[in-house]
Amino acid sequence: MNDRLKNRLNMINTCLGLANSSDYKPVWTGKDPADFGTDLATLGVNYNACIAKAALADGTKDGSTDAKASAESTVEDTTYVLARALAVHFKKNGNLTSLGKADIAKRDLVKLSGQPLIVKATEIRDLGTAASADADAANRGITAARVTAVTDAIAAYAPLVNAPRGQIVNRSALLKEIETDTATMLDQLADLDDLILLLESSEASQRFQAAWKRARIIVDAGHGPAPEQTPAPAPAPAQ
């Protein structure tokens, strides 16, 4: 979420916290204009719904990418172990054609990602499947368990290859909704700006109006290099 949105949401939260504080809630509760309390409650509901979307957007930002990276590492590791066993086996058997396919360094696998990695891992897995029936294959580390490990790693990785892109799309849609929701809440705040002026004239209401006016100032909090944080949920109204 960009700083502009966060700053506006933080300002809305400040206004909600101020109005619902024990200092100022008595100023408008049960008083005219009644719409102030009704509209304030609606704003609180809308704000918390918006923050829930923001949390969801932050949750989709990294989760699937981390899962993909972990699954990719598993494919690289299991494929490399089987490839080295195959390289020893084919070298000793004089099978230079298969040796050329299996004799790969770890850095060669790490350079690959997505479908190219799946293609290479599948090639090594298939070489392992065929070679496992050869004499001395098990003695050289070509076991059913190692072949199965590559198969399982490919199966876990394949569905995640396009997952980060899907999450980016989902996050973009959520952020667009948050943008729209925030614009709506700013309109609601503008109505509250008018309604607060209609509160009965008293020293307490004047303090409330002055505090509300200060709270309505959008502070550019920024975040610099620090991790991005979702604005906090609205505080519970004072009892």
URSULKA-V306944 format. One record per helix or strand. SS is the DSSP state (a for helix, b for strand). FROM is the first residue (numbers start at 1). TO is the last residue. Records with the same first field share a line. If there is no record, write none. Layout:
SS=FROM-TO, FROM-TO
//
This chain:
a=3-19, 25-28, 34-93, 96-102, 106-110, 115-131, 138-140, 144-158, 163-196, 203-215
//
